[in-house]
Amino acid sequence: MAEVFATDIQMGESPRWHDGRFWMCDWLAGEVLVFDADGRREVVARVAGLPFSIDWLHDGRLVATTPGGVVAGPALEPHGATGQPFNEIVVDAAGRAWVDMPGSMPWEEPKPGIVAVVLPDGSSRKVADDVWFPNGMAVLGDDTLVVAESHADRLTAWTIADSGALVDRRVWADLGPGSAPDGICADAEGAIWYASVPGPRCTRVAAGGEVLATIDADRGCFACMLGGDDGRTLYIVANHYGASGASDGIELVERVAVPHAGRP
């Protein structure tokens, strides 16, 4: 069982390692949090409503999805996709922000969602559809976008063209019934860690779906991120989840052998 790093989180999501510190979002509290090595936290931004997730642009500005669109900078000013409640976000090597939006909520009749791109100038466009509850996102190398499709139990990949289009759609890993991949991150051997709420666990898989490692938890794992000074600490955001929603969030940590790679 992984060690507890932080407690008293209402609903944790979007863990990140940036500038030598651990970051995450507390959706129900409406807070973007940053932690020191001892787990002490600071609220660095506030967002009204959910979902919201974070990354950083190449000029160092925080960029986030919000219920009202993508925002950036200390004042969280509009950056693109205004009026659209995108969920996850990852910024690639060219400074493009990839975002996704589910077509339906878990308690509704399933409908496909979309993936969109927000270019550095703030313009945005849809680049993929027919994605079933798109969730965690990662960029492998400079040109492969991987999206977790929670309702299809798979990780799906595209090649990122120079134009910003997504081409060569393929199944990166078929994870099997009930896996429901949520947040994801990549490592230096080209494997992906994915969090699962019904698991409840984080699982490391190779391309094609071979299971390489698992870390169990006592509640649903919503997202994970490799970080720490050597990239070998897996941060796991976990929450109790049931008919009334998510609650009792904690942050877990587990040391692993293979360090972080890719984005975020």
NUGU-91536 format. One record per residue (C-alpha): residue number from 1; residue in three letters; chain; x, y, z. Coordinates in nm, 2 decimals. Last residue first. Layout:
# residues N
{NUM,"ala","A",{X,Y,Z}} ...
# end
This chain:
# residues 264
{264,"pro","A",{0.27,1.66,-1.84}} {263,"arg","A",{0.42,1.55,-2.07}} {262,"gly","A",{0.67,1.29,-2.16}} {261,"ala","A",{0.90,1.11,-1.92}} {260,"his","A",{0.89,1.02,-1.55}} {259,"pro","A",{1.13,0.78,-1.39}} {258,"val","A",{1.13,0.40,-1.38}} {257,"ala","A",{1.19,0.22,-1.05}} {256,"val","A",{0.89,0.33,-0.84}} {255,"arg","A",{0.85,0.50,-0.51}} {254,"glu","A",{0.49,0.53,-0.39}} {253,"val","A",{0.30,0.84,-0.28}} {252,"leu","A",{-0.06,0.89,-0.18}} {251,"glu","A",{-0.27,1.21,-0.18}} {250,"ile","A",{-0.60,1.19,0.00}} {249,"gly","A",{-0.96,1.29,-0.08}} {248,"asp","A",{-1.25,1.22,0.16}} {247,"ser","A",{-1.53,1.28,-0.09}} {246,"ala","A",{-1.65,1.21,-0.44}} {245,"gly","A",{-2.02,1.18,-0.55}} {244,"ser","A",{-2.34,1.10,-0.37}} {243,"ala","A",{-2.38,0.76,-0.54}} {242,"gly","A",{-2.03,0.66,-0.46}} {241,"tyr","A",{-1.67,0.77,-0.47}} {240,"his","A",{-1.40,0.78,-0.19}} {239,"asn","A",{-1.11,0.98,-0.33}} {238,"ala","A",{-0.76,0.91,-0.45}} {237,"val","A",{-0.49,1.13,-0.60}} {236,"ile","A",{-0.17,0.92,-0.66}} {235,"tyr","A",{0.18,1.07,-0.68}} {234,"leu","A",{0.43,0.83,-0.82}} {233,"thr","A",{0.78,0.92,-0.70}} {232,"arg","A",{1.06,0.82,-0.94}} {231,"gly","A",{1.11,1.15,-1.13}} {230,"asp","A",{1.45,1.21,-0.96}} {229,"asp","A",{1.36,1.53,-0.78}} {228,"gly","A",{1.00,1.41,-0.72}} {227,"gly","A",{0.75,1.35,-1.00}} {226,"leu","A",{0.54,1.08,-1.16}} {225,"met","A",{0.17,1.17,-1.18}} {224,"cys","A",{-0.15,0.98,-1.10}} {223,"ala","A",{-0.52,1.04,-1.14}} {222,"phe","A",{-0.86,0.94,-0.99}} {221,"cys","A",{-0.77,0.64,-0.78}} {220,"gly","A",{-1.09,0.52,-0.60}} {219,"arg","A",{-1.05,0.42,-0.24}} {218,"asp","A",{-0.84,0.19,-0.02}} {217,"ala","A",{-0.55,0.18,-0.27}} {216,"asp","A",{-0.37,-0.08,-0.47}} {215,"ile","A",{-0.05,-0.02,-0.67}} {214,"thr","A",{0.00,-0.23,-0.98}} {213,"ala","A",{0.29,-0.32,-1.21}} {212,"leu","A",{0.38,-0.44,-1.56}} {211,"val","A",{0.03,-0.52,-1.71}} {210,"glu","A",{0.06,-0.59,-2.08}} {209,"gly","A",{-0.19,-0.35,-2.26}} {208,"gly","A",{-0.06,-0.32,-2.62}} {207,"ala","A",{0.18,-0.04,-2.53}} {206,"ala","A",{0.31,-0.13,-2.18}} {205,"val","A",{0.10,-0.09,-1.87}} {204,"arg","A",{0.15,0.04,-1.52}} {203,"thr","A",{-0.16,0.02,-1.30}} {202,"cys","A",{-0.30,0.25,-1.03}} {201,"arg","A",{-0.56,0.11,-0.81}} {200,"pro","A",{-0.92,0.09,-0.70}} {199,"gly","A",{-1.00,-0.06,-0.94}} {198,"pro","A",{-1.34,0.11,-0.97}} {197,"val","A",{-1.17,0.46,-0.97}} {196,"ser","A",{-0.88,0.36,-1.19}} {195,"ala","A",{-0.55,0.55,-1.23}} {194,"tyr","A",{-0.33,0.49,-1.53}} {193,"trp","A",{0.05,0.45,-1.55}} {192,"ile","A",{0.19,0.45,-1.90}} {191,"ala","A",{0.50,0.27,-2.03}} {190,"gly","A",{0.75,0.42,-2.28}} {189,"glu","A",{1.05,0.32,-2.08}} {188,"ala","A",{1.11,0.67,-1.95}} {187,"asp","A",{0.76,0.70,-1.79}} {186,"ala","A",{0.42,0.82,-1.89}} {185,"cys","A",{0.13,0.97,-1.69}} {184,"ile","A",{-0.25,0.90,-1.68}} {183,"gly","A",{-0.57,1.02,-1.51}} {182,"asp","A",{-0.88,0.80,-1.56}} {181,"pro","A",{-0.88,0.45,-1.70}} {180,"ala","A",{-1.21,0.27,-1.66}} {179,"ser","A",{-1.07,-0.08,-1.60}} {178,"gly","A",{-1.41,-0.24,-1.59}} {177,"pro","A",{-1.37,-0.46,-1.90}} {176,"gly","A",{-1.01,-0.49,-2.04}} {175,"leu","A",{-0.72,-0.25,-2.08}} {174,"asp","A",{-0.69,-0.24,-2.46}} {173,"ala","A",{-0.37,-0.04,-2.50}} {172,"trp","A",{-0.25,0.22,-2.76}} {171,"val","A",{-0.57,0.17,-2.97}} {170,"arg","A",{-0.50,0.37,-3.29}} {169,"arg","A",{-0.58,0.70,-3.46}} {168,"asp","A",{-0.33,0.78,-3.74}} {167,"val","A",{-0.38,1.15,-3.75}} {166,"leu","A",{-0.44,1.44,-3.50}} {165,"ala","A",{-0.41,1.79,-3.66}} {164,"gly","A",{-0.19,2.05,-3.51}} {163,"ser","A",{-0.04,2.14,-3.85}} {162,"asp","A",{0.29,1.97,-3.76}} {161,"ala","A",{0.09,1.65,-3.72}} {160,"ile","A",{0.03,1.49,-3.37}} {159,"thr","A",{0.01,1.11,-3.40}} {158,"trp","A",{-0.29,0.97,-3.23}} {157,"ala","A",{-0.33,0.73,-2.94}} {156,"thr","A",{-0.62,0.57,-2.75}} {155,"leu","A",{-0.59,0.41,-2.40}} {154,"arg","A",{-0.88,0.17,-2.34}} {153,"asp","A",{-1.17,0.08,-2.12}} {152,"ala","A",{-1.43,0.23,-2.35}} {151,"his","A",{-1.61,0.43,-2.09}} {150,"ser","A",{-1.29,0.57,-1.94}} {149,"glu","A",{-1.12,0.66,-2.27}} {148,"ala","A",{-0.77,0.76,-2.16}} {147,"val","A",{-0.61,0.98,-2.42}} {146,"val","A",{-0.26,0.94,-2.56}} {145,"leu","A",{-0.11,1.21,-2.79}} {144,"thr","A",{0.21,1.11,-2.98}} {143,"asp","A",{0.43,1.37,-3.15}} {142,"asp","A",{0.70,1.52,-2.92}} {141,"gly","A",{0.79,1.22,-2.71}} {140,"leu","A",{0.48,1.07,-2.55}} {139,"val","A",{0.21,1.33,-2.48}} {138,"ala","A",{-0.03,1.25,-2.20}} {137,"met","A",{-0.40,1.28,-2.14}} {136,"gly","A",{-0.64,1.17,-1.86}} {135,"asn","A",{-1.02,1.16,-1.94}} {134,"pro","A",{-1.21,1.11,-2.26}} {133,"phe","A",{-1.56,0.98,-2.17}} {132,"trp","A",{-1.59,0.77,-2.49}} {131,"val","A",{-1.40,0.93,-2.78}} {130,"asp","A",{-1.60,0.95,-3.10}} {129,"asp","A",{-1.45,1.29,-3.18}} {128,"ala","A",{-1.11,1.43,-3.27}} {127,"val","A",{-0.95,1.77,-3.37}} {126,"lys","A",{-1.20,2.03,-3.24}} {125,"arg","A",{-1.07,2.38,-3.28}} {124,"ser","A",{-0.90,2.65,-3.08}} {123,"ser","A",{-0.75,3.00,-3.12}} {122,"gly","A",{-0.55,3.12,-2.82}} {121,"asp","A",{-0.24,3.24,-3.01}} {120,"pro","A",{-0.05,2.94,-2.86}} {119,"leu","A",{-0.30,2.70,-3.02}} {118,"val","A",{-0.58,2.54,-2.82}} {117,"val","A",{-0.65,2.19,-2.94}} {116,"ala","A",{-0.97,1.99,-2.91}} {115,"val","A",{-1.06,1.63,-2.81}} {114,"ile","A",{-1.43,1.53,-2.82}} {113,"gly","A",{-1.69,1.33,-2.63}} {112,"pro","A",{-1.91,1.03,-2.72}} {111,"lys","A",{-2.25,0.98,-2.55}} {110,"pro","A",{-2.33,0.75,-2.26}} {109,"glu","A",{-2.68,0.78,-2.11}} {108,"glu","A",{-2.62,0.99,-1.80}} {107,"trp","A",{-2.49,0.89,-1.45}} {106,"pro","A",{-2.12,0.89,-1.57}} {105,"met","A",{-2.16,1.24,-1.73}} {104,"ser","A",{-2.20,1.28,-2.10}} {103,"gly","A",{-2.01,1.39,-2.41}} {102,"pro","A",{-1.69,1.41,-2.22}} {101,"met","A",{-1.46,1.71,-2.31}} {100,"asp","A",{-1.09,1.70,-2.39}} {99,"val","A",{-0.80,1.94,-2.40}} {98,"trp","A",{-0.47,1.96,-2.58}} {97,"ala","A",{-0.27,2.28,-2.52}} {96,"arg","A",{-0.02,2.37,-2.80}} {95,"gly","A",{0.31,2.50,-2.68}} {94,"ala","A",{0.51,2.32,-2.95}} {93,"ala","A",{0.65,2.06,-2.70}} {92,"asp","A",{0.30,1.97,-2.59}} {91,"val","A",{0.07,2.11,-2.32}} {90,"val","A",{-0.17,1.87,-2.15}} {89,"ile","A",{-0.53,1.94,-2.04}} {88,"glu","A",{-0.82,1.74,-1.89}} {87,"asn","A",{-1.18,1.85,-1.86}} {86,"phe","A",{-1.32,2.11,-2.11}} {85,"pro","A",{-1.62,2.31,-2.00}} {84,"gln","A",{-1.67,2.53,-2.31}} {83,"gly","A",{-1.76,2.90,-2.29}} {82,"thr","A",{-1.43,3.02,-2.43}} {81,"ala","A",{-1.22,2.76,-2.61}} {80,"gly","A",{-0.92,2.99,-2.57}} {79,"his","A",{-0.68,3.17,-2.33}} {78,"pro","A",{-0.92,3.37,-2.11}} {77,"glu","A",{-0.75,3.53,-1.81}} {76,"leu","A",{-0.65,3.32,-1.51}} {75,"ala","A",{-0.53,3.63,-1.32}} {74,"pro","A",{-0.18,3.48,-1.26}} {73,"gly","A",{-0.17,3.35,-1.62}} {72,"ala","A",{-0.39,3.12,-1.83}} {71,"val","A",{-0.75,3.03,-1.89}} {70,"val","A",{-0.93,2.76,-2.10}} {69,"gly","A",{-1.31,2.78,-2.11}} {68,"gly","A",{-1.60,2.87,-1.88}} {67,"pro","A",{-1.62,2.54,-1.68}} {66,"thr","A",{-1.24,2.57,-1.63}} {65,"thr","A",{-0.94,2.42,-1.81}} {64,"ala","A",{-0.61,2.56,-1.68}} {63,"val","A",{-0.29,2.72,-1.79}} {62,"leu","A",{-0.02,2.83,-1.54}} {61,"arg","A",{0.22,3.07,-1.71}} {60,"gly","A",{0.58,2.97,-1.75}} {59,"asp","A",{0.64,3.11,-2.10}} {58,"his","A",{0.62,2.75,-2.24}} {57,"leu","A",{0.27,2.71,-2.11}} {56,"trp","A",{0.20,2.52,-1.79}} {55,"asp","A",{-0.05,2.25,-1.69}} {54,"ile","A",{-0.38,2.24,-1.50}} {53,"ser","A",{-0.72,2.08,-1.46}} {52,"phe","A",{-1.06,2.21,-1.39}} {51,"pro","A",{-1.40,2.03,-1.38}} {50,"leu","A",{-1.57,2.20,-1.20}} {49,"gly","A",{-1.71,2.52,-1.07}} {48,"ala","A",{-1.54,2.84,-0.96}} {47,"val","A",{-1.16,2.83,-0.98}} {46,"arg","A",{-0.92,2.95,-0.72}} {45,"ala","A",{-0.54,2.99,-0.75}} {44,"val","A",{-0.22,2.95,-0.55}} {43,"val","A",{-0.36,2.78,-0.24}} {42,"glu","A",{-0.06,2.67,-0.03}} {41,"arg","A",{0.00,2.33,0.11}} {40,"arg","A",{0.23,2.16,0.37}} {39,"gly","A",{0.30,1.80,0.26}} {38,"asp","A",{0.65,1.78,0.40}} {37,"ala","A",{0.82,1.82,0.06}} {36,"asp","A",{0.63,2.14,-0.01}} {35,"phe","A",{0.28,2.14,-0.17}} {34,"val","A",{0.10,2.35,-0.43}} {33,"leu","A",{-0.28,2.37,-0.45}} {32,"val","A",{-0.53,2.49,-0.71}} {31,"glu","A",{-0.85,2.54,-0.53}} {30,"gly","A",{-1.23,2.52,-0.60}} {29,"ala","A",{-1.29,2.33,-0.28}} {28,"leu","A",{-1.50,2.07,-0.46}} {27,"trp","A",{-1.24,2.03,-0.73}} {26,"asp","A",{-0.92,2.02,-0.53}} {25,"cys","A",{-0.65,2.06,-0.79}} {24,"met","A",{-0.29,1.93,-0.77}} {23,"trp","A",{0.07,2.05,-0.75}} {22,"phe","A",{0.39,1.89,-0.63}} {21,"arg","A",{0.71,2.10,-0.63}} {20,"gly","A",{1.04,2.12,-0.81}} {19,"asp","A",{0.93,2.35,-1.08}} {18,"his","A",{0.64,2.14,-1.17}} {17,"trp","A",{0.51,1.79,-1.07}} {16,"arg","A",{0.13,1.76,-1.15}} {15,"pro","A",{-0.18,1.60,-1.00}} {14,"ser","A",{-0.50,1.68,-1.18}} {13,"glu","A",{-0.77,1.57,-0.93}} {12,"gly","A",{-0.85,1.57,-0.56}} {11,"met","A",{-1.20,1.59,-0.42}} {10,"gln","A",{-1.24,1.73,-0.06}} {9,"ile","A",{-0.87,1.71,0.04}} {8,"asp","A",{-0.81,1.69,0.41}} {7,"thr","A",{-0.51,1.44,0.36}} {6,"ala","A",{-0.16,1.46,0.22}} {5,"phe","A",{0.13,1.23,0.16}} {4,"val","A",{-0.02,0.89,0.26}} {3,"glu","A",{0.21,0.60,0.18}} {2,"ala","A",{0.13,0.35,-0.09}} {1,"met","A",{0.00,0.00,0.00}} 
# end
